Amino acid sequence: MTSADNEFWQGYRDGRDPDCPEPSANRSHAYRHSFAVGRAELAGKPIPAAISRANARIAEAADATA
């Protein structure tokens, strides 16, 4: 698992935890993206897969240039 994969996984897992606070800017773009995906699913309003995949690519690219 790459570090980006790990960030995506941790963000998603935390986003699905209703007791986990919203992430701040000190978290990676990948983490914040996946946190939002998890929260949307938790709320019963999942983000469409095509949009989520596009946003994941943007997040990964943003982390690569940070």
MMTF fields as JSON, N, C-alpha, C and O atoms, coordinates in Angstrom:
{
  "mmtfVersion": "1.0.0",
  "mmtfProducer": "UNKNOWN",
  "numBonds": 263,
  "numAtoms": 264,
  "numGroups": 66,
  "numChains": 1,
  "numModels": 1,
  "chainsPerModel": [1],
  "groupsPerChain": [66],
  "chainIdList": ["A"],
  "bondAtomList": [4, 2, 8, 6, 12, 10, 16, 14, 20, 18, 24, 22, 28, 26, 32, 30, 36, 34, 40, 38, 44, 42, 48, 46, 52, 50, 56, 54, 60, 58, 64, 62, 68, 66, 72, 70, 76, 74, 80, 78, 84, 82, 88, 86, 92, 90, 96, 94, 100, 98, 104, 102, 108, 106, 112, 110, 116, 114, 120, 118, 124, 122, 128, 126, 132, 130, 136, 134, 140, 138, 144, 142, 148, 146, 152, 150, 156, 154, 160, 158, 164, 162, 168, 166, 172, 170, 176, 174, 180, 178, 184, 182, 188, 186, 192, 190, 196, 194, 200, 198, 204, 202, 208, 206, 212, 210, 216, 214, 220, 218, 224, 222, 228, 226, 232, 230, 236, 234, 240, 238, 244, 242, 248, 246, 252, 250, 256, 254, 260, 258],
  "bondOrderList": [1, 1, 1, 1, 1, 1, 1, 1, 1, 1, 1, 1, 1, 1, 1, 1, 1, 1, 1, 1, 1, 1, 1, 1, 1, 1, 1, 1, 1, 1, 1, 1, 1, 1, 1, 1, 1, 1, 1, 1, 1, 1, 1, 1, 1, 1, 1, 1, 1, 1, 1, 1, 1, 1, 1, 1, 1, 1, 1, 1, 1, 1, 1, 1, 1],
  "groupList": [{"groupName": "MET", "atomNameList": ["N", "CA", "C", "O"], "elementList": ["N", "C", "C", "O"], "formalChargeList": [0, 0, 0, 0], "bondAtomList": [1, 0, 2, 1, 3, 2], "bondOrderList": [1, 1, 2], "singleLetterCode": "M", "chemCompType": "L-PEPTIDE LINKING"}, {"groupName": "THR", "atomNameList": ["N", "CA", "C", "O"], "elementList": ["N", "C", "C", "O"], "formalChargeList": [0, 0, 0, 0], "bondAtomList": [1, 0, 2, 1, 3, 2], "bondOrderList": [1, 1, 2], "singleLetterCode": "T", "chemCompType": "L-PEPTIDE LINKING"}, {"groupName": "SER", "atomNameList": ["N", "CA", "C", "O"], "elementList": ["N", "C", "C", "O"], "formalChargeList": [0, 0, 0, 0], "bondAtomList": [1, 0, 2, 1, 3, 2], "bondOrderList": [1, 1, 2], "singleLetterCode": "S", "chemCompType": "L-PEPTIDE LINKING"}, {"groupName": "ALA", "atomNameList": ["N", "CA", "C", "O"], "elementList": ["N", "C", "C", "O"], "formalChargeList": [0, 0, 0, 0], "bondAtomList": [1, 0, 2, 1, 3, 2], "bondOrderList": [1, 1, 2], "singleLetterCode": "A", "chemCompType": "L-PEPTIDE LINKING"}, {"groupName": "ASP", "atomNameList": ["N", "CA", "C", "O"], "elementList": ["N", "C", "C", "O"], "formalChargeList": [0, 0, 0, 0], "bondAtomList": [1, 0, 2, 1, 3, 2], "bondOrderList": [1, 1, 2], "singleLetterCode": "D", "chemCompType": "L-PEPTIDE LINKING"}, {"groupName": "ASN", "atomNameList": ["N", "CA", "C", "O"], "elementList": ["N", "C", "C", "O"], "formalChargeList": [0, 0, 0, 0], "bondAtomList": [1, 0, 2, 1, 3, 2], "bondOrderList": [1, 1, 2], "singleLetterCode": "N", "chemCompType": "L-PEPTIDE LINKING"}, {"groupName": "GLU", "atomNameList": ["N", "CA", "C", "O"], "elementList": ["N", "C", "C", "O"], "formalChargeList": [0, 0, 0, 0], "bondAtomList": [1, 0, 2, 1, 3, 2], "bondOrderList": [1, 1, 2], "singleLetterCode": "E", "chemCompType": "L-PEPTIDE LINKING"}, {"groupName": "PHE", "atomNameList": ["N", "CA", "C", "O"], "elementList": ["N", "C", "C", "O"], "formalChargeList": [0, 0, 0, 0], "bondAtomList": [1, 0, 2, 1, 3, 2], "bondOrderList": [1, 1, 2], "singleLetterCode": "F", "chemCompType": "L-PEPTIDE LINKING"}, {"groupName": "TRP", "atomNameList": ["N", "CA", "C", "O"], "elementList": ["N", "C", "C", "O"], "formalChargeList": [0, 0, 0, 0], "bondAtomList": [1, 0, 2, 1, 3, 2], "bondOrderList": [1, 1, 2], "singleLetterCode": "W", "chemCompType": "L-PEPTIDE LINKING"}, {"groupName": "GLN", "atomNameList": ["N", "CA", "C", "O"], "elementList": ["N", "C", "C", "O"], "formalChargeList": [0, 0, 0, 0], "bondAtomList": [1, 0, 2, 1, 3, 2], "bondOrderList": [1, 1, 2], "singleLetterCode": "Q", "chemCompType": "L-PEPTIDE LINKING"}, {"groupName": "GLY", "atomNameList": ["N", "CA", "C", "O"], "elementList": ["N", "C", "C", "O"], "formalChargeList": [0, 0, 0, 0], "bondAtomList": [1, 0, 2, 1, 3, 2], "bondOrderList": [1, 1, 2], "singleLetterCode": "G", "chemCompType": "PEPTIDE LINKING"}, {"groupName": "TYR", "atomNameList": ["N", "CA", "C", "O"], "elementList": ["N", "C", "C", "O"], "formalChargeList": [0, 0, 0, 0], "bondAtomList": [1, 0, 2, 1, 3, 2], "bondOrderList": [1, 1, 2], "singleLetterCode": "Y", "chemCompType": "L-PEPTIDE LINKING"}, {"groupName": "ARG", "atomNameList": ["N", "CA", "C", "O"], "elementList": ["N", "C", "C", "O"], "formalChargeList": [0, 0, 0, 0], "bondAtomList": [1, 0, 2, 1, 3, 2], "bondOrderList": [1, 1, 2], "singleLetterCode": "R", "chemCompType": "L-PEPTIDE LINKING"}, {"groupName": "PRO", "atomNameList": ["N", "CA", "C", "O"], "elementList": ["N", "C", "C", "O"], "formalChargeList": [0, 0, 0, 0], "bondAtomList": [1, 0, 2, 1, 3, 2], "bondOrderList": [1, 1, 2], "singleLetterCode": "P", "chemCompType": "L-PEPTIDE LINKING"}, {"groupName": "CYS", "atomNameList": ["N", "CA", "C", "O"], "elementList": ["N", "C", "C", "O"], "formalChargeList": [0, 0, 0, 0], "bondAtomList": [1, 0, 2, 1, 3, 2], "bondOrderList": [1, 1, 2], "singleLetterCode": "C", "chemCompType": "L-PEPTIDE LINKING"}, {"groupName": "HIS", "atomNameList": ["N", "CA", "C", "O"], "elementList": ["N", "C", "C", "O"], "formalChargeList": [0, 0, 0, 0], "bondAtomList": [1, 0, 2, 1, 3, 2], "bondOrderList": [1, 1, 2], "singleLetterCode": "H", "chemCompType": "L-PEPTIDE LINKING"}, {"groupName": "VAL", "atomNameList": ["N", "CA", "C", "O"], "elementList": ["N", "C", "C", "O"], "formalChargeList": [0, 0, 0, 0], "bondAtomList": [1, 0, 2, 1, 3, 2], "bondOrderList": [1, 1, 2], "singleLetterCode": "V", "chemCompType": "L-PEPTIDE LINKING"}, {"groupName": "LEU", "atomNameList": ["N", "CA", "C", "O"], "elementList": ["N", "C", "C", "O"], "formalChargeList": [0, 0, 0, 0], "bondAtomList": [1, 0, 2, 1, 3, 2], "bondOrderList": [1, 1, 2], "singleLetterCode": "L", "chemCompType": "L-PEPTIDE LINKING"}, {"groupName": "LYS", "atomNameList": ["N", "CA", "C", "O"], "elementList": ["N", "C", "C", "O"], "formalChargeList": [0, 0, 0, 0], "bondAtomList": [1, 0, 2, 1, 3, 2], "bondOrderList": [1, 1, 2], "singleLetterCode": "K", "chemCompType": "L-PEPTIDE LINKING"}, {"groupName": "ILE", "atomNameList": ["N", "CA", "C", "O"], "elementList": ["N", "C", "C", "O"], "formalChargeList": [0, 0, 0, 0], "bondAtomList": [1, 0, 2, 1, 3, 2], "bondOrderList": [1, 1, 2], "singleLetterCode": "I", "chemCompType": "L-PEPTIDE LINKING"}],
  "groupTypeList": [0, 1, 2, 3, 4, 5, 6, 7, 8, 9, 10, 11, 12, 4, 10, 12, 4, 13, 4, 14, 13, 6, 13, 2, 3, 5, 12, 2, 15, 3, 11, 12, 15, 2, 7, 3, 16, 10, 12, 3, 6, 17, 3, 10, 18, 13, 19, 13, 3, 3, 19, 2, 12, 3, 5, 3, 12, 19, 3, 6, 3, 3, 4, 3, 1, 3],
  "groupIdList": [1, 2, 3, 4, 5, 6, 7, 8, 9, 10, 11, 12, 13, 14, 15, 16, 17, 18, 19, 20, 21, 22, 23, 24, 25, 26, 27, 28, 29, 30, 31, 32, 33, 34, 35, 36, 37, 38, 39, 40, 41, 42, 43, 44, 45, 46, 47, 48, 49, 50, 51, 52, 53, 54, 55, 56, 57, 58, 59, 60, 61, 62, 63, 64, 65, 66],
  "secStructList": [7, 7, 2, 2, 2, 2, 2, 2, 2, 2, 2, 2, 2, 2, 2, 6, 7, 6, 6, 1, 7, 7, 7, 7, 6, 6, 1, 7, 2, 2, 2, 2, 2, 2, 2, 2, 2, 2, 2, 2, 2, 2, 6, 6, 7, 7, 7, 7, 2, 2, 2, 2, 2, 2, 2, 2, 2, 2, 2, 2, 2, 2, 2, 2, 2, 7],
  "xCoordList": [0.853, 0.0, 0.9, 1.825, 0.629, 1.413, 0.964, -0.063, 1.734, 1.342, 0.039, -0.77, -0.175, -1.437, -2.601, -3.654, -2.407, -3.46, -3.791, -4.956, -2.755, -2.952, -3.751, -4.636, -3.438, -4.171, -5.635, -6.539, -5.854, -7.229, -7.988, -9.122, -7.367, -8.023, -8.309, -9.418, -7.329, -7.531, -8.617, -9.449, -8.612, -9.631, -11.023, -11.961, -11.157, -12.461, -12.935, -14.086, -12.044, -12.387, -12.822, -13.826, -12.069, -12.421, -13.715, -14.513, -13.929, -15.164, -16.404, -17.486, -16.25, -17.377, -17.629, -18.623, -16.736, -16.881, -17.563, -16.948, -18.813, -19.527, -18.906, -19.207, -18.058, -17.425, -16.103, -15.518, -15.637, -14.369, -14.601, -15.511, -13.79, -13.98, -13.558, -12.787, -14.063, -13.691, -12.185, -11.619, -11.533, -10.085, -9.741, -10.507, -8.584, -8.114, -7.112, -6.855, -6.562, -5.646, -4.33, -3.545, -4.077, -2.834, -2.902, -1.899, -4.06, -4.217, -4.008, -4.167, -3.652, -3.401, -4.703, -5.803, -4.539, -5.708, -6.419, -7.648, -5.627, -6.204, -7.05, -8.155, -6.53, -7.268, -8.582, -9.646, -8.496, -9.707, -10.731, -11.934, -10.254, -11.172, -11.924, -13.152, -11.181, -11.807, -12.656, -13.643, -12.284, -13.112, -14.484, -15.517, -14.48, -15.742, -16.567, -17.792, -15.914, -16.62, -17.282, -18.45, -16.535, -17.089, -18.251, -19.26, -18.116, -19.204, -20.445, -21.565, -20.257, -21.396, -22.138, -23.368, -21.394, -22.033, -22.746, -23.849, -22.117, -22.719, -24.043, -24.98, -24.107, -25.32, -26.356, -27.452, -26.012, -26.941, -26.994, -27.947, -25.955, -25.895, -24.543, -23.729, -24.303, -22.99, -22.668, -23.547, -21.394, -20.898, -20.821, -20.293, -21.335, -21.258, -19.813, -18.883, -19.639, -18.306, -17.429, -16.248, -17.963, -17.152, -16.628, -15.48, -17.443, -17.025, -15.993, -14.99, -16.239, -15.306, -13.943, -12.915, -13.925, -12.649, -11.905, -10.692, -12.622, -11.98, -11.414, -10.3, -12.174, -11.703, -10.522, -9.645, -10.494, -9.369, -8.094, -7.026, -8.198, -7.023, -6.515, -5.308, -7.436, -7.056, -6.37, -5.349, -6.921, -6.338, -4.95, -4.035, -4.779, -3.472, -2.448, -1.299, -2.856, -1.957, -1.575, -0.427, -2.549, -2.282, -1.289, -0.42, -1.411, -0.466, 0.925, 1.926, 0.994, 2.293, 3.057, 4.288, 2.336, 2.98, 3.144, 3.741, 2.618, 2.686, 4.039, 4.28],
  "yCoordList": [-1.173, 0.0, 1.238, 1.336, 2.18, 3.413, 4.358, 4.133, 5.404, 6.374, 7.066, 7.391, 7.297, 7.903, 6.956, 7.382, 5.673, 4.696, 4.696, 4.633, 4.769, 4.784, 6.018, 5.918, 7.168, 8.394, 8.292, 8.692, 7.752, 7.566, 6.648, 6.942, 5.55, 4.589, 5.198, 5.058, 5.868, 6.454, 7.52, 7.586, 8.354, 9.393, 8.809, 9.283, 7.781, 7.142, 6.518, 6.693, 5.791, 5.135, 6.172, 5.983, 7.257, 8.296, 9.002, 9.36, 9.203, 9.848, 9.025, 9.578, 7.71, 6.828, 6.758, 6.177, 7.346, 7.37, 8.677, 9.738, 8.63, 9.87, 10.651, 11.833, 10.027, 10.712, 11.377, 12.086, 11.157, 11.728, 13.169, 13.42, 14.121, 15.519, 15.752, 14.976, 16.809, 17.199, 17.44, 18.004, 17.02, 17.227, 18.692, 19.423, 19.091, 20.449, 20.425, 19.375, 21.567, 21.7, 20.952, 20.821, 20.464, 19.729, 18.3, 17.587, 17.878, 16.545, 16.655, 17.728, 15.542, 15.538, 15.734, 15.548, 16.112, 16.261, 14.917, 14.851, 13.846, 12.506, 12.147, 11.621, 12.43, 12.144, 12.933, 12.371, 14.235, 15.081, 14.665, 14.685, 14.282, 13.805, 12.565, 12.503, 11.591, 10.339, 10.504, 9.791, 11.436, 11.745, 12.233, 11.807, 13.129, 13.647, 12.534, 12.527, 11.597, 10.463, 9.633, 9.261, 9.347, 8.575, 9.288, 8.664, 10.59, 11.35, 11.382, 11.275, 11.528, 11.544, 10.209, 10.179, 9.115, 7.801, 7.642, 7.098, 8.114, 8.038, 8.803, 8.402, 9.899, 10.718, 10.157, 10.704, 9.068, 8.481, 9.223, 9.073, 10.037, 10.807, 10.578, 11.497, 9.348, 9.046, 9.909, 10.285, 10.204, 10.965, 9.998, 8.896, 10.385, 9.493, 9.063, 9.859, 7.809, 7.22, 8.001, 8.205, 8.433, 9.154, 10.466, 10.838, 11.149, 12.403, 12.11, 12.814, 11.08, 10.726, 10.342, 10.756, 9.566, 9.175, 10.394, 10.508, 11.299, 12.51, 13.35, 13.865, 13.486, 14.26, 13.58, 14.256, 12.258, 11.524, 11.788, 11.972, 11.807, 12.106, 13.523, 13.753, 14.462, 15.85, 15.924, 16.596, 15.244, 15.238, 14.639, 15.174, 13.533, 12.88, 13.776, 13.847, 14.462, 15.366, 16.555, 16.999, 17.06, 18.181, 17.775, 18.564, 16.547, 16.072, 15.894, 16.129, 15.485, 15.255, 16.559, 16.562, 17.659, 18.945, 19.762, 20.838, 19.259, 20.022, 19.892, 20.462],
  "zCoordList": [0.0, 0.0, 0.0, 0.807, -0.903, -0.956, 0.154, 0.795, 0.372, 1.401, 1.012, 1.882, -0.288, -0.732, -0.448, 0.027, -0.742, -0.448, 1.041, 1.434, 1.852, 3.298, 3.736, 4.585, 3.159, 3.485, 3.051, 3.784, 1.851, 1.384, 2.345, 2.724, 2.731, 3.615, 4.989, 5.504, 5.584, 6.91, 6.882, 7.787, 5.85, 5.737, 5.615, 6.256, 4.792, 4.61, 5.916, 6.316, 6.574, 7.838, 8.88, 9.568, 8.992, 9.964, 9.57, 10.437, 8.279, 7.824, 8.138, 8.333, 8.189, 8.529, 10.037, 10.474, 10.829, 12.286, 12.678, 12.571, 13.129, 13.446, 14.603, 14.771, 15.394, 16.524, 16.157, 16.975, 14.954, 14.516, 14.057, 13.267, 14.54, 14.126, 12.674, 12.108, 12.095, 10.732, 10.683, 11.62, 9.607, 9.509, 9.238, 8.61, 9.721, 9.462, 8.31, 7.719, 8.005, 6.867, 7.078, 6.139, 8.286, 8.509, 7.963, 7.98, 7.484, 6.884, 5.382, 4.799, 4.766, 3.318, 2.537, 3.059, 1.281, 0.398, 0.24, 0.225, 0.121, -0.031, 1.183, 1.046, 2.362, 3.595, 3.625, 3.885, 3.358, 3.428, 2.379, 2.642, 1.172, 0.138, 0.627, 0.556, 1.119, 1.539, 2.783, 2.961, 3.645, 4.81, 4.332, 4.848, 3.34, 2.798, 2.159, 2.281, 1.482, 0.887, 1.982, 1.868, 3.036, 4.153, 4.819, 5.148, 5.019, 5.642, 4.763, 5.264, 3.468, 2.547, 2.605, 2.615, 2.644, 2.743, 4.079, 4.142, 5.137, 6.465, 6.507, 7.196, 5.769, 5.711, 4.738, 4.612, 4.053, 3.095, 1.773, 1.008, 1.497, 0.257, -0.416, -0.507, -0.89, -1.465, -2.682, -3.457, -2.82, -3.96, -5.145, -4.998, -6.309, -7.471, -7.744, -7.61, -8.122, -8.288, -9.258, -8.98, -10.365, -11.354, -10.773, -11.016, -10.025, -9.388, -8.303, -8.189, -7.516, -6.455, -7.019, -6.485, -8.077, -8.7, -9.238, -9.063, -9.888, -10.413, -9.273, -9.37, -8.204, -7.051, -6.365, -5.829, -6.378, -5.786, -6.585, -6.002, -7.909, -8.738, -8.467, -8.397, -8.317, -8.019, -6.654, -6.507, -5.67, -4.323, -4.338, -3.711, -5.047, -5.107, -5.787, -5.351, -6.854, -7.543, -6.651, -6.652, -5.897, -4.984, -3.903, -3.531, -3.395, -2.387, -2.986, -2.309, -4.236, -4.888, -5.101, -5.128, -5.252, -5.484, -4.208, -4.233, -3.091, -1.824, -1.191, -0.127]
}
